Amino acid sequence: METATDPAPNGWDAALAFGLDALNKLPHSKISISAEKVTVTAIADSPEEKRNYETELARAAPAGLTVGVEISSPRPVITPFTLRFVIDESGPRFDACSADTAKARDAIVSAAVAAGVTGKVNCTIGLGVPSPSWADAATLGIAAVKALGKGSVTFSDADVTLLATTDTPQAVFDRVVGDLGAKLPDVFSLEATLPEKTKTAAQDGPVEFTATLDAKGHVDLRGRLTDDRMHNAVDSFARAKFGATNVFTATRTDEKLPDGWPERVLAGLDSLALLHTGTLLVQPDMVVVTGVSGAQDAQDHISRILSDKLGKGQAFSIKVTYDKRFDPLAGLPTPAECIAAIKAAIAAQKISFDPGKDTIAPGSAPTLDRIAAEVKKCPTVAMEIGGYTDSQGSPEMNLALSQARANAVLSALSTRRVDTGNLTAKGYGEANPIADNGTDVGREANRRIEFKQNSAAAPEAVVTPDATPPDAATPDATNPDVATPDVATDGSGDASVDSGATDGISSEPPPDAAAGAGDGAVIGDGSAAPSAPTIRPKKRP
């Protein structure tokens, strides 16, 4: 580190604060800061966490500051390993792009650019490539489509399907197919198709099946199916995908439909289910999926479904656009917003426990309902539920009680259908007090549950029980909620829940406590002391 006496440039303080905040939020990261630009390089644990980090950084960036973000995540397993390149009336594009290395991705993208692709190209680097020669085969396939002028090439693992258009001259088709077949690595198997000219439809209408998905999730199924058995199968499949009450089926039977018709219809419906709105058209020589999705990789997934289910050599078309408004990840709250929302729920009404126990009081159910609703909005945020007690009782007993109470809150959220995979429960006992344990109000504040972001980079708290004997003063357990219900915080911004019950249970009463208690006196766990006097043995002479 170096120091300088020169005045800081304009924007330096805001850039520095943003960079340090990013460093704190991203466990594995490197941050480069200047007054004009902050560059963030980091590693995420999953693609979902990667997108969450990117969204959070974009929201937090100060106005006028340029932010460069490069976050990597573990490579996904892609099965089948798929690439689909298309040139049609809309121009050249990828419906799906997969690569096994960055070098392979760059080679594939370069081939696509040479074929006329413009703008940003998304090509997923993943595991499961069928051959080290994947990039060589893919670039050859892309060049073949360019040579045809229009058409598509689909790689599904080692199966390659080259599809021309009806306007492709036979001589051009033969030359391109011959060149591609000779140059492809041995592991790849090529099937090329030159479609026949479309024939005029019969008087009884076109041979097709259609499905239309609207913005409310309703699906209309129309067209032709082979028989009643297929009608029932398709109707049941659609209801399973879109909801039992959202499907309207108005189809007719046609026993003369081509082989493989059921597979084509079901694969199309499986693809349509990935969209927000869209249409499916199934014809004897083509399956067309068109629509809008809130998933950036919807085209990739649809390409894998159709190439896998339809089989080698089958033609399909995908025209799907991404709309951020329907992206559930784009609208996810940041970790800070998640904690703030839980904190607000806690501020409205605290969580209480039965005195000296881990049983949550029935009156705390509304608070748990609100917390559950907020946690469901934050599926990618790892959070810790921390339990704390006051200093009454032995450190060992308090540590066990705090852990039991944290576990009870975790269990209560689970029963409310919260995915608890990103939640952990940890008891801290009487550690980290936020108020004076020498007063009733202070002990009330220290009995609490805290929600905080569980960062992998943060060192795990070490709980060391205090060896000092607990304070002999007996807390007032007759009204455990006597203290203020306000949310207590430790200044870290983490949400805190007042446990609302006396924790300390002394291993033995203070001297003469029983003698001075009288009938019905209350001791540490809130139970009544015995009314009979204590009989002590006489001292030995």
N, C-alpha and C positions, 0 to 999 in steps of 0.2 A: 504494500500500500504506500502511496505517496501523498503528500499534501502540497497545496499551492495557495499562494496569497492572492492570485488573480480573482476577480469577481466571477461568480458562477454565471454562465450564459443563460439567456432567457429560456425557460422551459426545463432547466436542469432539475430543479426540485421536484417537479411533477413527474419527470421521467424516472428519476431515482426512486421516488416513492412507489411508482408503478412496478419498476423492475424488482425492487425488494419484496413487494407484495407477491409478485409472480414467483419469485424464488421460494417464498414461504409456502405457497399453495402447491407447487409442483415438486414432488419428492426427489425426482432424479432429473435435474435440469442445469443448464448453463445459461446465464443471462448476460448479454452485452448491452451496455447503456451509454447513450450519448444524449445530448440535449434534443436532437432531432429524431432519433430512432432508438427503439429497444428491440433487440433480437433475442428470441426465446428458442432454445433448443432443449427438448425434453423427451422423456420416455414415458408412455402410458401403459397401464396393465391390460387394456383392452381397447378395441375400436370405439366402444361406447364412451369409455373414459377419455379417450383422445378427443372426441367431438365435444364432450362436456368441458374439457379444458379450453378448447378453442373458442367455444361460445362464451365462457366466463372471461377469458382474456379480452375478447372483442368488446364485451360490455364494459369492462373496467378501464379500457384505454382512454387516457385524457384526450380532449379535443386537440387536433393539430399534431398529435404525436404519431409517427409512422411506426407500426409494430410488425415485425417479421416473426412468424411462428412456424417452427418445424418440429412437430411432435410425432414420434414413431410409436408403433404399438406392435405386439406380437403378431407374427404372420398367421393368417387364418388357414385352415385346411380347406381347400377348394375341391369339391367333388360333385359331379365330374369336373375336371380341369377344362375350362371352357374359354373359347375365344370366338367371337362372331363379328365379321367385318362386312359392311353392306354399302353398296353404291346404288341409289335409286333416284327418283325425281327430286328428293330433298337434298341430295348430295352424298358424299362419303361420310361414314360414321362407324363407330363401334357400338354394337348392342351389348357386347360383353368383351372384357379384355382381362386376361390373366397372364402373369409371368412368374418365373421362379426366382429371378434375381433382378437387381437394378440394371445390370448390363443388358439382360434379355429384354426388360421393359423398354429401355432406351432404343434398342434395335427395332422393336415392334412399333414404337411410336414414330421413329424415323421413317419406317416403311409406310405408315399411314399418312404422314405428312407428305411424302412423295406421291401418294395416291390422291392427294387433294384435301386431306383433313386439315381444318383450321381450328384455332382456339385451344382451350385446355383439354387434354386427354387424360381420363382417369383409367389407369391400368393397375389392377390389384396384384401385389406381390404376395404369393402364398405358397403353401406346401401342397404336394400331391401331383407334381408334374409327371407325365408319363414317360418323358424322355429328356435327357440333357440337350437334345437337338430341338427343343420346343420353339425357341426363338427363330431358328433357321427355317423350320417348317411354317411358322406363322408368317414370316416375311415373304416366303414364297407364295403362300395363299393370298396374301394381300395384293401382291404384284399380279397374281392371276386375275383377281377381280378387276383390277385397274385395266388389264389388257382386254377383258371382256367389255368394258365400258359401263355395264350395269350388271348387277347380280349380287351374290353373297357367298361367303365361305364360312363354314362353321366347323370348329374343332371341338370335339367332345372326347376328352382323353386322346387316344390315338386314332379315332375315327374322324375322317375329314370329308365334309360334304360341300361340293362346289355346285352352286345353282346359278344357271344363266337365266336370261329372260326370253320371252317368246320372240323378241326382236333380234336376238343374237344370230348372226349368220352361221350356218353349219360349219363352214370352213374355219372361221375364227374360233368357234367352240372346240373343234377337233384339235386345232393347233395348240390352244391354251391348255387343254386337258392333257395332251401328249407331253408338253413341256413340264407341267406340274407333276404328273405321274412319274416322269423320269428323274426329277430332281428331289422329290420328297425323300427324307431319310427312311430307311427300310421299315422302321417300326410303325410308320403311319400307313393307314389304309384309305385310299381315295375312292369316293363315289361321286360321279359328276352327272348332272341332269340338265337336259335342254328341254324345257316344257313345250308341249304342243300348243298350237293356237287354240284359244278358248272357243269352245263350241257353243252354238246357240242353245239356250235353255229350253227344255221341253215345255209343253203347254201347261203342265201341272205345276210350274214354278221351279225355282232353282233348288238344286240339291245342296242344302246347307243347314247348319245349326247356329243360332245366335243367342247370346246372353248379354244383357245390358245391366250395368251396375250404376245406380244413381247415388247422389251425395248423402242420402239418408240410409244407405246400406241395403236398399231394396233391389232385388234381382229378378228380371223377367227372362224366362227361358222359352225360346220358340224355335220352330224348325222341325227337323226330322231326326227320329231315333229308330233303331232297328225293330224293336218290339216292346211289349208292355214290361217285360223284365228289365230291359235297359231303361225304360222310362222311370221305373221305380228306383233303380240304382242311381241314376243321374239326379233325380229329385232328392233322394236321401243324402247324396254326396253334397249337393248344393246347400241343403239345410244345415249340414254339419259345418260347412265353410262360412256361410253368411248369416246363419240364424234361422231357427225353425219357422219363425213368423215373417221372415223377410223374403221368401221365395214364392214366385208365381210361375207355374209351369203350364204352358199351353203348346204342347208339341203334338206331332202326328207320327204315325208309324210308317215305315217304309222298309220292307224286307230286302230290297235290292240295293241297299247302301253298300259301299265298298268295304272290303276287309279293313280292320283296324279303326273303324269309326268310333266305337266306344272309347278306345284309348285316346283318340284325338280330342273327343269332347271332354273327357275327364282331365286331361293334361291342360286343356284350355281353361277350364273352370279353376283348376289349381293355380294357374297363372293370374287369372282375373282377380282372385282373392287377395293378391298383393297390391291392388290398386285402390285408390280412394274413389274414383269414378272411372268407368271405362266400358268397352265393348269387346266381345269375343265373336269372331266369325270363323266357323269351321266349314271348309269345303273339301271335296275329294282330293284336290291337289295343293291345298294351302290352308294354314291356320294363321289368323291375323289377330293380334292383341293390340288394342289401342286404348290410351287413357292417360290419367294423371295419378301420380303417386307421391306420398310424403317420404319415401325412402330413396336416397340417392343411388343406391345400387339395385333398384327394382329391375332394371333391364338385364343386369347380370343374372339375377336370380331367375327371371323368366326364361332367359336363354338356356340356362342349365336345365330347367324343368322340361322345356320343349325338346331340346336336343337329346335329353336322356329318355323321356317317355315316348316320343314319336319314333325314335330310332334313326339309324343312319340313312341318309339320302332323302329325308322328308323336308319339304319346304315349309317355312313359316316366316312371318313378318312381325316385328315388334316396333310400335311407335308410342313410346311412353315418355312423358315429360315429368320433370321433378318440380314440385311446388312446395316451397318452404312452409307455407301456411299449414300444411298437413303433416309436417315432420314432427313426430312426438319428441325427438331428441333436441331439435332446434329450440323448442319452447321450454326445455327443462330449466328449473331455477338453478342458480349457482349454489355451491355449498354454503356460502354465507347467507344467502336468501333462505335456504332450507332451515338453518339453525335459527334465523330470525323469526321464521314462521312458527317453529316449535316453541320458541321463547314467548311469542305472543299468546299461543294457546295456553301455556303454563301460567302466564301472568293473569289470565282471566279466571283461572281456578286451579289451585294446587292439587297435587296428588298426596293423599294421606294413607298411612298404614295403621293397622291396629297396634296398640302400644307393645313394644318389645317383640313384634312379630314381623313376618314378611307378607302378611295378608293385606292386600290393597282394600281400602275402605270403599264400600259401594258408591259413595258420593263422588268418587274420583272417576267414575266411568265416562262422563262427558269429556273430561280432559284427555283421557286416553283415546277416545273416539277422534278428537281433533288432532292429536299427535299422530295417530295412525293415518289419517287423511293426508297430513303434510308429508309424512315419510314416504307414502306411496307416490308422491310427486317427485321424489328424489331417488329413483332406483339405482343411480350410479354413485351416490354419495355414501362413503363408509362413515358410520357414526358409532361412537361409544356411549353406552349408558353407564354412567358412573354413580355408584352408591356411596353415601357418606353418613356418618353418625356423629353424635356429640361425644364428649370424653367420659361420660358416665359409664361405669362398668369396665371390665378388663379389655385391653387392646385386642386380644385374640377373639373375644366374643363379639366385639364391635365390628371387627373385620369380617367375621362370618356373617353377621346380620346384614351388613352393607352389601355383601355379595349376594345374599339371598334376596334382598329387596331389588337389586339391579336385575337379577334373574327373573323376578316376578314381573317387572315392567316389560322385559323382553318377551316373556310368555304371554302377557296380556296383549301385546301388539301382534303376536303370532296368531292368537285366536281371532283377531280382527282382520285376518287375511292379509297381513303385511308380510312381504318377502323379507325375512330376517337374515338373508345371506350376507348383507353388508353391515349388519348390526352386531356389536359385541357387548357383553355385560361384564363390568369389573367393579369389585368392591374395594374401597379405599379406607374403610373404617373411620377412625377419627382424624386421619391425616388431612392436611390442607384446610384447616378451619377458616371460615370467612367472618367469624364473629367471636366474641368473648365467651368461652365456655364457663365462665364464672357466674353468668346470669341466666335466668330462665329464657329471656328473649334471645340471647346469644346462642344458647344450646338449641333453641327452636330453629334458628337460622342455619345452624350447622347440620341439622338433620335434613338431608336433601338428596335429590337425584339430579344429575347433570347430563345433558346431551351435548356432545361436542364432536367436531369432525375428527375422524380417526385417521390421522396421517401416518403413512408408513415411515416417513422420515423422522417423525417425532420420537424421541427416546421414551421407552415405556417407563411410567412412573413407578418408583420403588417405594413400597409402603413399609415403613419400619415402625412397628408398634413401640409406643413410648413405654420405657421401663418404669417410669414414675407411677406409683400407685394412684388410682383414680381419685378424683375429688370425693370426699366423704359426703358432701352435700347431696341431699335427695331431691331430684327434680319433682315438680308438681305434675303428676300424671293424671290428676282428676279431670283436667281439661287440656288435653294435649294440643289443642288448636288455639290456645289462648294468644299465642304470638301473632304478629301481623302476617297476613297471607301473601304479602308482596314477594315477588321473585327475587331471590338473592343471587348475586353474581359475584364472580371473583375478579372482574375487570377484564376477562379474556374474551368477552362476547359470547361465551357459551351459555346455553340455556340451563337454568337451574330449577329444580322442583323441590319445594319444601316437603319433606316426608310427613310432617304433621303429626308425629308420634314420638313419645319419649323413648330413647334407645337404651340408655344406660341401665344395666342390671348389675348391681354390685355383687361381687362374689361373696361378700359378707357385709352385713349392715355395719354402719359406724358404731363406735362404742356407745352403749346405752340407748341406741336408737329405738330398740323394741320397748324398752322400759318406759320411754317417754312418749310412745306413739299413742297409746290409748286405744279404745275400741274403734275398729273400723279405720285405723290409720292406713295410709297408702305408702307402699315402698316402691322401689325403683321400677318394677315392671307393671305398675298400675293395679296390682292385686291388693286385697285387704290383708293387713297384718292380723295374726291370731289375737283374739280378745283375752285369752287366758294369760296370766302372768308367766314370765319365764322363770323357771326354778333353776338356780345355779348351785353347784356343789359347794360345800364348805371347804375352806382352805385347810390344807394339812397343817398340823401343828409343827 
